[in-house]
Amino acid sequence: MELLPLLNHPGWFCCCLGLALILRLQRRKSWDPRNCHVSLAGKTAIVTGANTGIGKCVAMDLARRKARVILACRSRGRGQKALEEIRSQTGNKEVLLELLDTSSMASVRAFAERILQQEKHLDILINNAGASGLPYSMTAEGLENTFATNHLGPFLLSNLLTGLMSKSAPSRIVFVSSFNHKKGEIHLGHLRGQNIQGVRPDYPYNCSKLMNIMCANEMARRLHGSGVTVTSVDPGIVVTEAIRNYGIFIRLIFNLIGFFFFRTPQQGAVSSLFCAVSEEAEGLTGKYIDCDCQLVLPSAGAQDRPVSRKLWEASEEAVGLATYSPK
Ligand SMILES: *[C@@H]1O[C@H](CO)[C@@H](O)[C@H](O)[C@H]1NC(C)=O
């Protein structure tokens, strides 16, 4: 039998399309922020990396719920643009911009000091800022760039703010991790740039996402009983806004593929919002939530408590937390 003419038959195309559609519709029904009517009036939230993508969508939702939302962004220009967009779309004037570069521990400390001075309480902290595909490089503080940006910065920030958050209890901290953590490994030397020269650019990213989960779980154990809960989430594979810059045809194709396989930033924001605002996640701590808002176990490595404790101590040492005393 001739196979080639058979494979060329349009029936195959329809068959594949049908199959993809079925797979798409099979996607588990997730918690939906549009059906959640929790108000955050009188609450204060910080979202790092809020100028674009998931961070902006999370901030937008929190602002709609009438929270006072602090956008923590690296660039004043891009942060200001997001701030204006969120204010005009939600009508919430209590949206503020504070500069924060999570790759710099000095910037994290300065940011935290401003927050501790300005804010009477802090109810939600979303550690969303992160970088992927950064080339191997060292920061001025002697830390590796991806690990500093994605793990050490959020680690230090959360530690500096937990005092205020426990005074504001119940309060929630969310770390935006990724399913990529499954391919990550823990080598404490990575924090200072050891053994990552010449690796693929997604390797440090994957490792830092593993650290996010371990750090969240260790923090949850340390804050047990304080009323501060700590969770980590997978946002799913998200189509970034970068495609906005392409022509209509490319965008169309991307959106078509995206409909089947990827998530929009709005959909990517759902797992973070579930942990930060939902009634279902009240009291949920030391847990990992997947992109369908389901409680799942992270990789075996991520559940290793002794290694998590070692990572915590090495991180304290790397950011100078043990010796740091606020002015
Ligand atoms: C990083 O994780 C992704 C997703 O699991 C995987 O496809 C990729 O191969 C990983 N990269 C490395 C260097 O392990």
The ligand as a MOL file (V3000), in Angstrom:
LIG
                    3D

  0  0  0     0  0            999 V3000
M  V30 BEGIN CTAB
M  V30 COUNTS 14 14 0 0 0
M  V30 BEGIN ATOM
M  V30 1 C 15.2830 23.0820 31.8930 0
M  V30 2 O 13.9550 22.6490 32.0830 0
M  V30 3 C 13.2350 22.4650 30.8630 0
M  V30 4 C 11.8030 22.1140 31.2240 0
M  V30 5 O 11.7100 21.0080 32.0680 0
M  V30 6 C 13.9100 21.3810 30.0370 0
M  V30 7 O 13.2140 21.2210 28.8000 0
M  V30 8 C 15.3530 21.7770 29.7850 0
M  V30 9 O 16.0100 20.7320 29.1000 0
M  V30 10 C 16.0560 22.0560 31.1060 0
M  V30 11 N 17.4120 22.5110 30.8440 0
M  V30 12 C 18.4820 21.9280 31.3680 0
M  V30 13 C 19.8200 22.4780 30.9860 0
M  V30 14 O 18.4110 21.0050 32.1530 0
M  V30 END ATOM
M  V30 BEGIN BOND
M  V30 1 1 1 2
M  V30 2 1 1 10
M  V30 3 1 2 3
M  V30 4 1 3 4
M  V30 5 1 3 6
M  V30 6 1 4 5
M  V30 7 1 6 7
M  V30 8 1 6 8
M  V30 9 1 8 9
M  V30 10 1 8 10
M  V30 11 1 10 11
M  V30 12 1 11 12
M  V30 13 1 12 13
M  V30 14 2 12 14
M  V30 END BOND
M  V30 END CTAB
M  END
